[in-house]
């Protein structure tokens, strides 16, 4: 029955994508009349960008290309049909093993040597951050790597270790405790009137949106819920105080502890709309943390602003944030990635909020307040589409995603959501 429902969902998605193809084809056809010339790589560097299936990789590829650099895009063979490989900003595309494969780092080094790569900018999936850090051991002698070392990335990727590190720096985080056995929930002293949630420390693409509240008022349910999660020494979780308030997400590019790129947006559990917002307390928190750490790489933080007016860092993801799409019209983004600039670049005052049109269309059909949604489409811009580079937009929706849907159906898999931003199907145990 479950496979039947998944197959029906797949068929419905394929029919919908087929129905919109003529409209997208017309848009792309008109865009191809734009005769903007490609940039000539005179004295630019060769930059290798991973995570080729994701919009954020395309955004960085376009930024490096527009600044006169040569771009080499890489991705695993599962996503070989990513629409981004056909971008005018991409000079070469290579398939490499999955990041969990023992030969992943060797393959990256091989591509870097063959293509004469000067700089590697990982656009990591949650499953790849640590492996990209480990790959530095083989890549550091070949090219510069804009990513943290293994120990730092492992600390940041671990929600409990990150909270401990930030707390030791005197920075605000919610109350927390590492949980390695369900019985610890029964022993935990829940503060009266406070709610808590359990989060898996390892990446959890499906369960990450489960915000079941635990408190001193529900001791039996607390234990029952904890026992249902498979918590163990090998699969630890974090118990974290749940703070009511507005969520925010940030992207930061850092060189030797100095912030060179910064963006901050309002956020939610499933965020696919990005608009820059000025939150000085959040920026100050980030600057203090990265300076104390002295790290180089890309760090994305999630914050909550509580009722007391203070911000608390919920977690850090040591990788590129999709908020980088807001820099689509910034001519200094590439420089800020490749050099140590004096002042961090932020989205331009003229930049429009970014969205993914197929997500917006689905919301128009399924959610209330359609006038607000339509206004958002009118006032923003699609994160994939660019008039001078239209093929990725067409091929993400009519090659990349349909290919993944067909493969999923043929293998009898199931999926819960199409994520056009990340360019994948959200699956149990997925990347």
N, C-alpha and C positions, 0 to 999 in steps of 0.2 A: 504493500500500500504506500509506503514511504517513497519507494523508487518510482511508483506510478505518479505520485504527486510531483516529484522532482522532474520527471519527464514532461509532464503537462506544463510545468512552469518554464522549462527549457523551450518547449515548442512555442509557447506564448511569447517568450522573449524574442525568439528568432523571427516570428511573424511580425512583431512590432518593429524590429530593426529593419526588416525587409520593406515594410510599409513606408518608413521614413527615408529610405535610400534615395528615391528620386529627388527629394528636397535637398538632401545633403549633396547629392551629385551636382545639382544646379548651383548651389553655393560655391562648391569647390571649382566648378567650371568657370564661373565668373571671376573667382579669385585668381585663377591661373593666368588671367589676362594681365595681372600685375607683373610688369617686367622689371621689378626691382632686381638689380644685379647681385649676385653672390659676392661675398667679401673675398678679396684676394689675400691669401696668407703670405704676407711679405716677410715680416720678422716675428710673427706670432709663434706661440708655443703649441705643442701638441698635447691636448688634454684628454685623458681617458675618463669617461663617465660611466658608472655602472647603473644597474636598476633601470635598464632601458624600457621596461614596460610602463613605468610610472610617469605621470605628467611632470613631476618635479625634475626628473632627469631631462625631459624635453626642454623645460624652462631653462635649466643650466646650459644645455647644449646650445640653445639659441643665444644665450648671453655670451658665451665664449666665442661662438661663431661671429656674432655682431661686433665683437671687440677685435676680430682679426686672427683668432686662434683656430687651429685645426682640431676637430672633435672626433674622437673614437668612442663609439657607444658599445657597451657590452651588456649581455643579458643571458640567462640560462636558456637551454634549448626548449623548455616548456613554453617560453614566450617568444620563440623565434619569429613569430608573425606580428610582433608589436608594430603598430603603425608608425611609431617614432623612428624606426630605422630608415624610413623613406623621407625624413625631414631634409630640407635643403641645408639645415645646420649640421647634419651628420655626414662626415667624410668617409667613415668606415664603420662597419658593424661586425661584431664577432659574438658567437655563442660560446659560452664557457660553462663548465659544470655547475650544478647547484652549489650554493655556498657551503652546504654541509658535506659536500664531497671532498675526500682527502686531496684530490688533485686541483681543487679550486684555486689555491694560491699559485700553484705552478702554471696553471692556464693563464691567470692574470699576468704573471711575469713574462710568459711567452708572447702574449699580445703586446705588452708594453715594449718588449725588445723589438719585435717585428715592425711595430708602428712608430718606433722612435718616440715613445711617450715621455714627456717632460714632467707632467703632473697627473696624479690620479686623484679624482674626486669621487669617492664612493657615494652613491645614492642608495643607501642600504634599506632593504626590507627589515622588519624586526628580527627575522631569522638570520640576517646576514651581518649585523653590526659587529658582533664579536669575531666572526670569521674574517671580516675585512681588517680588523685590528691585528689578528694573527698573521694575515697575509703581509703585513708591513715588514716582517722579518725577511721575506724574500724580495720585497719591492724596494726597500729603502736604498739599495745599491743601484737600482735601475732608474727610479724617478722619485720625485717628492710625493708624499701621500698626505692629503688633507684629512687626517683622521687620527684619533687618539691611539695610544699604545694599548696593548692587551689588558693590562691591569686596570687602567683608567676606564676603558670602555666596559669591562666586566662590572666594575663598581657602579658606574652610572646606569647600566642596564638592569641592575638588581635594585628593585624598588626599596627594599629594606636597607641595603648598604648605602644607597643614595641618601635616604632619609637620615641615616646615622652620620654620614659625612657632612651634610648640610647643617644638621643640628650642632655638630661639633664646631662649625664655623660661626655659630650664633645666628643662623638664618632660620626663618620660620617654616616649619612643616607640621602637618597634623600629627597628633599622637599616633604611635604605631608600635607594632610588635611582629617580629618574624614568627610564623607559625609552621612547625614541622610535624605536628600531630594533632588530630582533631581534639584530643583531650585538653590541649592547651586552651581551647576556647572555653571549656568548662571551668578552668582555673583562673581565667583572666578576670580582673576586677573592672567590670564595666562602670564607668563613671555615671552616676544617676543623671538622667535627662539627656544623655549623649547617645547618638547612634554611631554604629561602626559598620564597615563593609569589609569583605574578604576579597582580595585580588590575588590571582596567581602570579608569581614572580616571573615564570616563563611566559612567553607570548601566548595569548589566548584569543585567537581571532573571533571566535563565536561567543564565548562566555564572558569576554571583557565588558560587555554591556549589562551584565547581571549585577544590579546594585541592591541586592537583598539586604535589608537593614537588620543589624543585630544590636541588642541592647540588654540592660539589666532587667527589663520587663519580660523578656522572652527566653529564659534560660534553656528550656527544653528544645525550642525551635533552633536556637543557636547551635546546640550540639548536633541536632539532626541534620541541619544544613551543612555543618562542617564535615560530618561523616559522609555526605553525598559527593564530596569534591575530590576525593582521592589524595588528600594532603599527606605528604610523607617527607622524610629527610631528603629524598632524591627529587621531590616535587614540592618545594616549600611555597607558602603563600604569605601575604602580609595582611595583618589586621590593621585597618587604618580608620581613624576617626572620620566620620562623614560630616563635612561642614557644608551647611546650606549657603548658597550664594551664587554669584556669577562666575562661570568658568572662563579662563583665558588660556590661550596657547601662544607659544613664542617660537620663532626660529632664530638661532644665533650661529653665525660663522665666527670662529675664534682662531687667532694666531698667537701662540705663546702667551695665552692668558688675556689677550686684548680683543675686545669685541670689534669685528670689522663689518658685519652685516647683522641687522636686527629688525625683526617684525613682531608685532603683537596684535592678536585678534581676539574677539569674543569667541567662545568655543562651546561645544556640547559633546555628548557621547559619540555621535556620528556627525562630524563636521565636514561639510563640503561647500562652505561659503566663507570667503576670507576678505575682511576689510580692516585696514590698519586702524588701530586705536592707540592713543597716547596714555600710557599708564606708567608714570615715573617710578612708582614704588616697585613695579615688576622689573623694569629695566635696571634699577639700582640693585635689586636682588641678584639678577643674572650677572651683572658686571662684577659684583663682589665675589660671587661663586667662581666664575671662570678665572678671575685674577688670582684667587687663592689657590686654585687648582693648577694654574699655569699651563693649561691644556691647549692643544691645537686640534681643530676638527669642527664638526657641526653638532650643536647641542640644541635640542628642542625640549622646552619645559611646558608642563601643564600646571596651571595655578587655579586657586579658588580664592575669591575675595569674600571673606566672611562678613557676618552682620556687624562685627566690631570694626569694619573698615580696613582691616589688615589683609594682606595677601599671604597665602600659604602654598608652597610648592608641593604638588601632589606626586609628581614623578618627573624623571628626565629620560628622554629618548635620545641616545647619542647618534643621531642621524638627521638627514635633511627633512625639514617639515614642508608639507604641501603649501604652507603660507608663502613659500618662496615664489609661487606663481604671481604674487602681487608685484614682483619686480619686473614684469614683462616689458615695461617702458623705461627701465633705468639703464643708463649707459655706463654706469660705474660698478655694476654688480661683478663682472668678471675681474676687474682690478681688485675689488675688495676680497675676492677669493684667493687671488694669486699674489697679492702684496699685503704688507702690513700698513694699512692706511691710518691716518691720524684720527679720523672721526668715522664711526660706524655709519654705513649707508643704510637708509630706511626707504620704504616705498615713496615715490614722488608724490607731491600734493595732488597731481593731476591723475594719478592711477585710479582706475575704477575697481570696485570689488570684483573678485573672481569667483566663478561658479562653473559647474559642469552642466551643460544644457539638458542632457538626458536625465540627470537627477532632478533638475528643476521641472521638467515636463511631467515626470512621475508624480512629483508633489502637487503640481497643478491638478492632476487627475484624481489624486487620492486624499488630499488634505484640504481643510477649510482655509479661509482667508486668501482666496485666489488673487484678489486685487493687490495685496502686499507682495505676493510671489511674482506677479506680472511686473510690478514696479521694480522689484529687485533685478529681474532680467533686463529691463530697459536701462537701468542705471549702472549695471555691471557689464562684465565681459567674460566670454567663455575662456576657460583656462587653457584649452587645447588649441582652439582655432587662432590662426594668424593669417591675415590676408596674403602676406608675402610667402607663407609656408603652410598651405592648406591641406596637403595630403595626409599628415598625421591625423587631423580631425576626421577625415573621411574613413581612413583605414583602421583607426581604433574602433570605430562603431560598426564597421562593415567587413572587417577582416579579423582583427585581434580578438574581440569579444565573441563573435560568432564561432570562431575556431575553438575557443575555450569551451563554449557551450556544447558544441558538437562532440568534442573529446569527452567532456563530462558525461554526456548522455551515452556514448558508446562504451564507456567503462563502468556504467551503472553507478556513478557518483551522485552526490547531492550537494546543493549549495543553498545558501540563505539569502544572498544579496549579490547584485552586480555592482562592483565598485569601479566606475569609469575613471576616477581619479587615479587609483593605484593600478588600474588596467588588469583586474583579475576578478575571479569569482570568489566570494567569501565562503570558504569551506572549512569543515571541522578538520583541525590538524594542518591547515593551509599555511602559506608563507606570509 
